Amino acid sequence: MKAVVYDRYGGPGVLRVEDVPMPSPAAGQVRVRIVATSLNLSDWECLRGSPAYARIGGLWAPARRTLGSDIAGVVDEVGEGVTRFRPGDEVYGDNLALKGGFAEYAVAPEHALAHKPAELTFAEASTIPQAGAIALQGTNGAAADRRILINGAGGGSGSFAIQLAKRLGAHVTGVDNATKLDFMRSVGADEVIDYQRHDFTRTSRPYDVILDLVAHRSVFAYRRSLAPGGKYRCVGGSVPTLLRLLTAGWLVGHLTGRTIGVLAVKAGPAHFKPLTDLCTTGRLTIHIDSTFALDEVPAALTRVGAGQALGKVVITLA
């Protein structure tokens, strides 16, 4: 089968399409014929090996030769003990532990997958697992008459988070680069900020909830941008920033009546299916920026890594 592989950390140039052996499902696993795989920032980080936590399991070389975790496809074979799926079932899920989505076939744990709703295409379903779980958990606390800010709101998780917060009646501010301002407004943001021109932590009206998808500021900057009783959570960022948030963030928040820390995202169908239900009933919209073929994975990752994608980028296979 064909797969996009890499053997060392670096830019998109280290990727290549290669014929590799067909994987076989072990006990508790299924093999999926991939139809679509959406890209996440985690794919870009694991490609580059930066931040340092992207090298967990593979300090000097990648632990997995093929990236791609948010998969959608058709079950091709099941391993021993699998009871929820059988060959021919259409599935989707976040295969973060094993990855392998940038290939014609991948194996995934049974517990990571869910049956794909008939109302969604494979490409649409692939956009949900990781981004949906982050958006659902990151907007917890949004409500009517509350101000929520989403930093990095023009991407996949951000576009879902804007819509979720608006559904709850919150006043939503989206932060991203200048090319995404109109997109964030179209998704539902009440206000938008170009981070290259304005520092959202220097605001005259602090926020009740902040979901930060690209954290890199100081703990004290985040503290001043929060209203009393407010909550700040980040998903991703530089290692020094994350360490400061896990240590000084807790202390500063505790002393000032705020909550400052890192969002430990819970993965799996139970944590992304509620968002899927909103999409299948038309209450949330899936925004696919662009689709690429398997041999165009380097170009797709370049687009995501450069912060150009409006919503989700998807790899589709025939």
WOZILIN-V605836 format. One record per pair of residues at least 4 apart in sequence whose C-alpha atoms are under 7 Angstrom apart, sorted by the first residue. I is the first residue (numbers start at 0). GAP is how many residues later the second one is. Records with the same first field share a line. If there is no record, write none. Layout:
BEGIN
I->GAP  GAP
END
This chain:
BEGIN
0->18  19  20  21  103
1->15  16  17  18  101  102
2->14  15  16  17  63  99  100  101
3->11  12  13  14  62  98  99
4->10  11  12  13  60  61
5->8  9  10  59  60
6->54  55  58
7->53  54
8->38  39  40  52  53
9->4  37  38
10->36  37
11->286  289  290
12->285
14->283
16->278
22->83  84
23->7
24->4  5  6  53  54  82
25->53  54
26->52  53  54
27->51  52  53  54  81  82
28->49  50  53  78  79  80  81
29->45  47  48  49  77  78  79  80
30->44  45  46  47  74  75  76  77
31->41  42  43  44  73  74  75
32->40  41  42  43  71  72  73
33->37  38  39  40  67  69  70  71  72  283
34->37  38  87  281  282  283
35->35  36  37  86  87  90  278  279  280  281
36->31  33  34  35  64  65  89  277  278  279
37->32  33  88  89  274  275  276  277
38->4  29  273  274  275
40->4  263
41->4
42->4  24  25
43->4  257  261
44->4  5  6  9
45->4  8  9
48->5  6
49->4
50->187  188
51->187
54->4  7
56->6
57->4  5
65->33  34  36
66->32  33  34  35
67->31  32  33  34
68->25  26  27  30  31  32
69->23  24  25  56  57  59  60
70->21  22  23  24  30  55
71->19  20  21  50  53  54
72->17  18  19  49
73->14  15  16  17
74->11  12  13  14  15  16
75->11  12
76->10
77->4  8
81->28
84->4
89->25  26
90->22  23  24  25
91->21  22  23  24  33  34
92->19  20  21  36  176
93->18  35  36  174
94->4  13  17
97->10
99->6
100->5
101->192
107->4
111->156  157
112->156
113->155
115->9
118->161
119->4  5  160
120->4
121->4
122->4  191  193
123->162
126->4  185
127->4  144  148
128->4  143
129->4
130->4  25  26
131->4  25  28  140  143
132->4  134  138  139
133->4  23  131
134->4  22  23  25  26
135->4  25
137->73
138->22  26  72
140->68
141->4  6  23  26  28  67
142->25  26  27
143->24  25  26
144->24  25  26
145->24  25  62
146->23  24  25  60  61  62
147->22  23  24  25  59  60  61  62
148->23  24  25  58  60  61  62
149->8  23  24  25  60  61  62
150->23  24  25  60  61  62  63
151->6  23  24  60  61  62
152->5  6  21  22  23  31
153->4  5  22  26  29  30  156  157
154->4  154  155  156  157
155->4  155  156
156->4
157->4
158->4  28  152
159->4
160->4
161->4  10  25  26  27
162->4  24  25  121
163->4
164->4  5  7
165->4  5  6  22
170->19
171->17  18  19
172->16  17  18  19
173->10  15  17  18  19
174->17  18  19  20
175->4  17  18  19
176->17  18  19
177->16
179->4  130
180->4  11
181->4
182->4  127
183->4  5  8
184->4  5
192->5
193->4
194->4
200->20  21  23  24
201->23
202->22
205->19  20  21
206->18  19  20  23
207->18  19  22  23
208->21  22  23
209->21  22  23
210->21  22  23
211->21  22  23
212->21  22  23
213->22  23
214->19  21  22  26
215->21  22  25
216->4
217->4
218->4  25  26  29  30
219->4
220->4
221->4
225->4
227->29  30
228->28  29
229->28  29
230->27  28  29
231->27  28  29
232->27  28  29  30
233->27  28  29
234->27  28
236->4  5
237->4
238->4
239->4
240->4
241->4
242->4
243->4  5
244->4  5  15  16  17
245->4  15  16
246->4
247->4
248->4  11  12
249->4  9  10  11
250->4
251->4
252->4  5  6  7
253->4  5
265->5
266->4
267->4
268->4
271->4
272->4
273->4
274->4
275->4
276->4
277->4  5  6
278->4  5  6  7
286->24  25
287->23  24  25
288->20  21  22  23  24
289->23  24
290->22  23  24  25
291->4  5  8  22  23  24
292->4  22  23  24
293->21  22  23
295->4
296->4
297->4
298->4
299->4  13
300->4
301->4
302->4  5  6
303->4  5
308->4
END
